[in-house]
Amino acid sequence: MPLSFRQIRYFIATAEAGQVSLAATNLAISQSAVTAAIKELEETVGASLFDRTQHGMELTDGGRRFLSLAYEILHKVDEATQLKLFHREMAGKLVIAATYTVLGYFLPLHFERLKRRFPDLDIQIFELHRKSVEEGLLTNRYDLAVLLTSNIKHPEIITEKLLSSQRRLWVHSRHHLLGRQGVKLEEALDEDYIMLTVDEASHTSLNFWSQTHAPRVILRTSSVEAVRSLVANGQGVSILSDMVHRPWSLEGRRIETITLQDPVPSMDVGLAWRRNVEFSPAMEAFRSYFRRTFEIPE
């Protein structure tokens, strides 16, 4: 079976994330697609690249050696497909605004890749809430923003979605709803609920909780780690996106997820800029990187 660029990309994403589920979220594809690609890759190279453990995917010695080669392959492919960008002058400064969730759970990996790709470009990132991001884009304080595009309200701001992260019900590892077929949103009404408030999460929840049926909220918090620990410890449930999910709390207890039957809106992540803004070469390179990474048509 020939080696494919898709297999290499999925392998790198899994090695960096340490979990197939998180790699799939970052790539905006299914977990089964990642698992199949890794299996095909291991058959092609004739070696096991990962040890599958209860904590996730850990690289074997062969996997660590292959990761180094995979980065080199990826770099060469990027060079071959980006000759136009690499011939441009990429010095100067690019000012990026980002919201809390995006900065904590999405942007760092891509920031590192961008810095490696454009070493002479000074990329400055500022963490802000959505209203300040909108104001900063409109007043040209920030060149671009990376944020939850579904939260943007201002008509003079253009957004471009990169990925959609599905929201699921978070429960502890022995929860009575685990293993049930067809869990409905209303069944969470009987549970104590931990409400995340950061990045307008509590406001967004009104999109899937009806006006007459609201969860029994016992705590509102801006800390994802607090939600994770409380859910893992059996103190309540929550509904959050796959992008912020990790299967273990800080205490080492497991958090499981349940896909709900009811339509629950996804958490959409993407780019934003002021309408009619003139893109500089640096802005264009930044946008093109994300378009290629998430296979958005140019």
GUVEXLUM-660340 format. One record per residue: residue in one letter; x, y, z of N, C-alpha, C in turn. Coordinates in steps of 0.1 Angstrom, whole numbers, plus 2048, in hexadecimal, padded with zeros to 3 digits. Layout:
<nodes>
AXYZXYZXYZ...
</nodes>
This chain:
<nodes>
M8097F480080080080080980C800P8078167F68108217F680D82B801L81883280581783C80F80F84880AS80684E8127FF85980D801865816F7FF87181180087D8187F687E823R7EA8798207DF87982A7E3871836Q7E98658347ED85D8407F7864848I80186B84280B87284980587E851R7FB88584B7F58908527ED88B85FY7E688085D7DE87A8687E7875873F7F286F86F7FC86A878802875881I80688087A80C88B88280189188BA7F58938867EA89888F7E889089BT7E888289A7E68798A57F287A8AEA7FE87A8A980A87B8B180B8888BAE8068938B48078A08BB7FB8A18C5A7F089B8C27E489B8CB7E58918D6G7EB8858D37EB87A8DC7DE8728DDQ7D58768D57C886F8D67C28708C8V7BC8658C37B58648B67A986E8B6S7A286F8C17968778C179A8868BFL7A488A8C67A88988C57AF89B8B8A7B68918B27BC8938A57B089489AA7A688C89C79B88D89379489B894T7938A08A078D8AD8A27958B889BN7A28B789D7AB8C18977AB8C1888L7A98B58827A98B387479B8B586EA7918B58777838B787277E8AB86AI78289F86F77E89386877A889873S77587D86F77187387877C86B87FQ77A86688B78485E891788852889S77D84C88378083F87B789842870A78984E86A79285185F7A0852863V7A285886F7B08598757B584B878T7AD84387F7B18358837B482D877A7AC82E86C7AF8268607BC82A859A7BE8378597CA83C8527D783885AI7D68388677E283486F7E482586DK7DA81D86D7DB80F86B7E280C85DE7DD8138537E38128457F2816845L7F582084C80382584D80C81B854E80781585F80F80B8668117FF85DE8077FB8558097F084C8137F3841T81380083C81C80483282A804836V82D80A84283A80B84783F7FE84EG8357F58518397E885783D7E9866A8387F286D83B7F487B8307FA882S82F7F888F8257FE89882A80C89CL82281689982682489C8218298A9F8168238AE8108278BB80E81C8C4D80F81E8D180A8158DB7FC81B8DFR7F28128DF7E58178E37E38148F2T7E281F8F97E081E9087D382490CQ7D08229197C382891E7C483791EH7D083D91E7D284B91E7D3851910G7D38499057D384E8F87DD8468EFM7E384E8E67EC8488DC7FA84D8DFE8038448E38118478E681A8428DBL82384A8D682C8468CB83683B8D0T8388318C78428278CA84F82D8C6D85A8268C886782B8C486782D8B4G8618238AD86082589F85783089BG84D8338A384483E8A084B84B8A2R85484C8AC85B8598AE86585B8A2R86B85189E87485289286C856886F861850884858853878853861879L85086688584A87488685487E881S86187C88486B88587F86B885870L86A87986A86A87985B85D87F856A85287C85D845882858845891858Y84B89786284D8A68628558AB856E85F8A38538688A78488608A683BI85889B83985089982D8468A582CL83F8A88378358B283883B8C0834H8478C283984D8CF8368518D0827K8558C58218598C581384D8C780AV8428C080E8358C18078308D0807D8318D681382D8E48158358ED80CE8428EA80B84B8F38038478F17F4A8448E57F08408E27E28338E97DET82A8EA7E881C8EF7E581B8FE7E8Q8259047EE8249127F283091B7EDL8349187E183F91F7DB83C92E7DAK8309317D682B93F7D582D9467E2L8289407ED8299467FA8379487FFF83F93E7FC84D93E8018569497FAH85194C7EE8599567E78559657EBR84B9667F38479737F884F977804E85098480685798981284D98781EM85197F82884897D83384D983840A85598D83F85999484B84D99E84FG84F9A385B8459AD86083D9A786BK8319AD86D8299A987981B9A6875L81599C87B807998879800997887V7F699F8897EF9A08967E2998895I7E198E89E7D698489E7CF9858ABA7C19868AA7B99858B67B39778B7A7B29728C37AD9648C57A59648D2T79A95C8D279295A8DE79894F8E7Y79394E8F37999458FD7999378F9T78E9328F478D9238F17969208E5V7969298DB79F9278D07AE9278D3L7B19318DC7BF9328DF7C49268E8G7BB9218F07BF9168F97BF9088F3Y7B69068E97B38F98E47B58F78D5F7B89018CE7B99008BF7C69078BAL7C99138BE7D391B8B77E29178B9P7E69138C67F49118C87FB9088BEL7F58FD8BA7FC8F48B17FE8FB8A3H7F490289F7F59098927FF915893F7FF91C89E8089278A081792289FE81A9168A58279118A482B90E895R82190888E824905880826911878L81E91B87A81F92887382D92F876K83192E88283E93488584A92D87FR84892087E85291887785291A868R84791D86284591F85484A92D850F84793785984A94585685294B861P85F94786386794B86E86995A870D86896186586B97086585E978867L85397186884697886A843979879D84198587E83E98788D82F98688EI82B97A89381C97889581997A8A4Q8119858A780D9888B47FF9848B6I7FC97D8C17EF9788C47EA97E8D1F7DD9838D17D79898DD7CA9818E0E7C997D8ED7BC9778F17B29818F6L7A69808F079B98A8F378E9838F2H7849898F87769848F67719898E9R7669828E57619858D775E9938D4K75899B8DD7559A98DA7619B18D8S76C9AF8DF7789B68DD77F9B28D0V77D9A58CC7839A18C077C9A88B4E76F9A98B57679B08AA76B9BE8A9E76C9C58B57709D38B577E9D58B0G7879CC8B37959CD8AE7969CB8A0L78F9C289A78F9C088C7899CC884L77E9D18897789DD8837819E9883T7899EA88D7929F688F7A09F488AN7A29E88837AF9E487D7BA9E2888R7B69E08947C09DD89F7C69CF89DY7BD9C68977C29B88957C09B5886D7C99AE8807C89AA8727BE9A086FL7BE9958777B598A8767B2985884A7A797C8857A49768917A296788FV7A496089A7A195189A79894F8A6L78C94B8A378294B8AE7769418AAL76C9418B37609398B17589428A7T75793E89B751946891742946893S73C93C89972E93C89C7299478A5N73394D8AD72F9578B67309658B0I7359678A473797489E72997A89AK72798689E71A98D89B71B999892H72699F8917279AC8897279AA87AP71E9B187371D9AE8657299B385CE7329BB86273E9C085B74A9B785DI7489AB8637539A286575099585DI75999185575898584D75F979855T75896E85475E96285B760957851E76994E85476C94284B76E936855K76492D85476592185D770917859L77791386378290986077D8FB864L7778FA8707728ED8757668EF87ES75E8E487F7538E38887568D8892S7558DC89F7588D28A974A8CF8B0Q7478C28AF73A8BE8B57398BF8C4R72E8C38C972B8C48D77248B68DBR7298B18E77248A58EC7228A68FBL71B89D90171889C90F724896916W72A89D920735898927730892934V73588593773187E94373D877949H73B87295674686B95C74685C957S75085595A75384895374983D957R74183F96273783596672983A965H72784495D71A84B95C70F841957H70384295C6F98399586F483B949L6F78469436F38489356FD84292BL70983E93071383892770D82A922G70F82891570A81B9106FC81B90BR6F582690F6E782790B6E682B8FCQ6DC8268F56DA82A8E76D08368E7G6D48408DF6CA84B8DD6C88548E9V6D38598EF6D18628FA6CC86F8F5K6C28758FC6BC8818F86C188C901L6C08998FC6C48A49046BC8A5911E6AF8A29116A68A491C6AB89B928E6B28909256B788792F6C188E938A6C88989336D289F93B6CB8A9945L6BE8AB9436B78B494C6B78AE95AD6B88A195B6B889B9696C589B96FE6CF8A09696DD8A096E6E18AE973D6E98AF97D6F08BC9806F88C0975Y6F88CD9716FF8D196570A8DC969I7168DA9637218E39647218EC958M71F8F995971E90294E72B90994CL73190794073D90F93C73891D937T73F92793B73A93593774493C92DV75093792C75A93E92475693D915D75A94890E7579499007489478FDE74094D90673294E90472B940903A73293690A72C92890971F927910S71C92F91B70F92E921704934918H70893E9116FE9449086FB93B8FCT7069358F770492B8EC6FB9208EFS6FC91B8FC6F49109006E59128FFL6E191F8FF6D39228FC6CE91E8EFN6D791B8E66D49178D86CF9088D8F6D39018E36CE8F38E36C58F08EFW6C68F88FA6BC8F69056B08FF902S6A58F990469890190169690B90CQ68E91590968B91F913684919920T67C90F91D67490992867B8FE92FH6858F892968D8ED92F69B8F1930A6A08F493B6AE8F893D6B58EE947P6C28EC9466C98E394F6C98E895DR6CB8DF9666CD8E29746DB8E6977V6DF8F39756EC8F89766F08F9984I6FB8F29887008F399670D8FB997L7138FE98B71F90698B72190C97DR72491997D729920971737923972T73F92096874E92296975492595CS75E92D95C76693094F77192694DS77391C95677E91395577A90594FV77F90294477D8F593E7828EA947E78D8EC94D7938E295678A8DF962A7838EA96777A8E897276E8DF96DV7698E296175E8DA95C7638CB95BR76F8CA9557748BC9537758B4960S77B8BB96B77C8B497776F8B197EL7668BA97E7598B89847518AD97DV7518AD97074A8A296975189596CA75E89496B76588896E76388297CN76188B98575F888993750885996G74888598C73A88298E73188C994Q73689999372E8A49997248AA990G7248A698371A8AB97A71E8A896BV7168AC9627198AA95471B8B894DS71F8B89407208C493971F8C092AI71C8CA92271C8C89137278D290DL7328CC90873D8D49027428CD8F6S74A8D48EF74F8D08E175A8C68E2D75C8BE8D87678B58D77748BC8D7M7758C88D37828CF8D27888D18E0V77F8D38EA7858D68F87848C9900H77F8BE8FA77F8B190278D8AB904R7908A791079B89E91279589391BP79A88691979387B92079687A92FW7A08839347A48819427A488F949S79F88F9557A089B95E7AE89C964L7B08A796A7BD8A99717C089F97CE7B58999817B688F98C7B8881986G7B88809787BA8739727AD86B971R7A287297279586B97078F86D962R78886495D78486494F77786B94DI77787294176B87993C76687292FE75A86E92F75586792374B87191CT74986F90F74087890873486F902I72987590171D86F8FB7188788F0T7158728E470F8798D970087A8DBL6FB8868DB6EC8878DE6E48868D1Q6D88818D26CF8808C76CA88D8C2D6C88968CB6C38A38C86CD8AB8C0P6C98B58B76D28BD8B06D88C78B9V6E58C68BB6ED8CF8C36F78D68BAP6F78E38BA7008EA8B070F8E78B3S7178E78A97258E58AA72C8F28AEM7388F18B37408FC8B67498FF8AAD74790A8A374E90D89675A916899V76591289477291989577691E888G77B92B88778093087A78693D87BL78894487078F95086F78495C86DA78996887078097386F78898086BW78298886378999585F77F99F85CR7839AC85B77A9B78587769B6849R7699B88467659B883876C9C3830N7709BF8247779C881B7859CB81FV78B9C48297999C782D7A29C2822E7AD9CA81F7B79C58157C19BC81CF7C19B08177CA9A681D7D99A8819S7E19A98237F09AA8217F599C81DP80199B81880798E815807985821A80A98B82D80A9838397FD97E83DM7F298683C7E598283F7E0977835E7E49788297E196E81F7E7961822A7F49618267FB9558297F594E835F7F195683F7EB95184B7DE94A848R7D59508407C994B83C7CB93E833S7D493F82A7D79338217DC927829Y7E492A8337E891E83C7DC917841F7D391E8477C791784D7BE911842R7BD9178377B591182C7BB904827R7C89048267CE8F78227CD8ED82DT7D08F18397CF8E78447C28E1846F7B78E88447AA8E38467A38E1838E7AB8E182E7A68DE8207998E681CI79B8F381E7908FD81A79490180CP78B90080278E9047F47939127F4E79D9147EC7A39227EA79A92A7E1
</nodes>
